[in-house]
Amino acid sequence: MNSADDTGAFGDADDELDGETDDLTGFEGDDSLDNDLLEETLRQAAAIMDPVPAQLQQTAVEAYALYSLDTQLAELTFDSLVHGIPVRGAVDSPRMLTFRTDELTVDIEVTAHGLMGQLLPPQGARIEVLSGPQLASPPALTADGMGRFAGDLHVTGPFALRLRTDAEVVMTEWLRA
């Protein structure tokens, strides 16, 4: 069993104990593999072993699109959950929200039956209701010439509104329903 040809699993360790060194100089200090190539190799391995889900990638692209120069962020200035006075005996009362930019105010009422709201100054707009990852385009409401909109869209979880008026695109802050 102890033949000269059979070094076994400990052959390399025996060489080190004998004082012989293996030729590892090719791996130490070798600059032939630059950082860009290493990064690309790791990126390809991660794409194969742990790919990004398509829904998550779409959500990331949509979130990055919010940094557009054309989009204004509407600040939440009133939330009935925070600022409202509780009514005794009221069950399932609507949630009132107000968002503002320099030029636009958006009042929204969120109920169990859906959304309704008003734009001030009154104007027509397309209102997209964003909520989590979506495979298709988000559901939308249309504000009439008086700025009024309503729909039976039930929002759950985090949501935001994207308003497209003739003059601008406005995005509200994300809130939990």
N, C-alpha and C positions, 0 to 999 in steps of 0.2 A: 504494500500500500504506500510505502514511502519511497517510491522510485524517483529518479532524477527527472523524468519526463513529466511527472504529475506534481505540479506545484500547488494545486488546489485553490481554494478561495483565498488563502492567506499568502499567496505567492508574492504579491506586491509588498505586503507587510514584512515578509521575510527578507526581501531585498533591502528594505530600509534598515532592518536590524543588522544585516551583513555589512552595512556601510555603503552599499551601492545606492546611488540616487538615480531616479528616473529622469528623463529629459523633459522637464516641464517649462523650460525657458520660453518655448513658443507661446505659452498662455500667459506668462507673467509680463506685464507691461506692453502687451501687443496692442498697438493703436490702429490696427487695420479695420476693426469694427467700430465705426464712428457712431456717435450718439443718434444721428438721424436714422441710420439703418436699424439700430436697436429699437428706437421708438416705433418705427414702421412695423417691424417684426412683432413687437408686443401688441401693437394696435390690431394687426391682422389676427393674432392668436386670440385676443379678447373678443373680436368680432365673431370668431368661429365658436369659441368655448362659451361665451356669455353675451349673446347678441342683445342689443337694445330693442325692447318690444316696439312695434310700429306705432301703437297708440301713444306711448310715452314720447317717442321721437316727434310725433305730430304735435303733441301738447307743448313740447319744448320749442318747436318752430313757431307755434302761435304765440307763446309767451315772449319770445324774442322779438316778434313783430310788433309788440307793444312799444318798443323803443323807437318807433317811427317818429320822425319829426312832425308829421301831420297829426298825430294823435295827442290829445290833451287828456290829462288825468283829472277826473272829477273827484273832488275831495268829499268825503262823508262829513256832513255838518250836523245831521240829526238822525238818531236811531231811537225809536220808541222803546227798545229793550233797555237802553241806557238812560235816556232822557225822559222817558214817558212816566206819567203818574199812573200807578196800577189802579184799575177799577175793581171795586169789590164785587165778587161774584162773576166777573167776566171770564168766560172760558173760550179759549181759542180766538183771542182778539187779533185783529190784523196788525202786521208790523209795518210801521211807517218809516220811510227812509227819505232823506233829502241829500242830494249830491250837488256840488257847485263847482263851476269854473268861473273865470272872469266874465264870460259872456252868456252862460247858460246855467239854469237851475233845473234839476230833474227831481220831481217828487214821485215816490213810488209807494204803493200799498201792496204788500205781499199777504195773501190770504190762503186759506185751504182751497179756494176755488181758482186761484191763479194770480196773475199780476194785473195791476192797472196803474196808470200814472198820468202825469202832465209835464210838458216841457214849458219853461218860461224863459224868454219870451215865446209865445205860441208860434209853432212852426211844424212843418211836416218833417218826418225822419223815419229811418228804418232802425229798429232796435233789435239787436241780436242778443239772445240770452245764452251766455257762456256758462257751462258747468262741467268741469272735469274733462276727461278724454272723450272725444266724440269722433266717430268714424265718418259721419256726414257733416254737412254744414249745420251750424247751430240753428235752433228754431228762432224765428224772427216775428216781431210785431211791427205794425205800421202806425205811426202817429199821424193824425189828420192835421188839417190846416190850423186847428185850434190847439194843437200840441197834445191832444188826448190819445191814449192808447190803452188797450185792454186785451187780455187773452187768457185762456184756460191753461196756461203753462204752469205746471207745478214744479217749483224749484226745491231741490233737496241738496244738502251738502253745500260745498262752496259754489258761489255763483258770482258773476259780474255781468254788466251790460255794456255793449258797444253800440253807441248811437252814431248814425251816419246822417248828418244834416246836409243841406246844400253847401254850407260854408265850411264845415269842419267834421272831424271824427273825434268823438269823446269816449273815453273808457272809464267806467266806474271802478272803484276799489273792489277787491274780492271780499265777499262776506260769506258767513255761514247762514243758511236759511233757518 
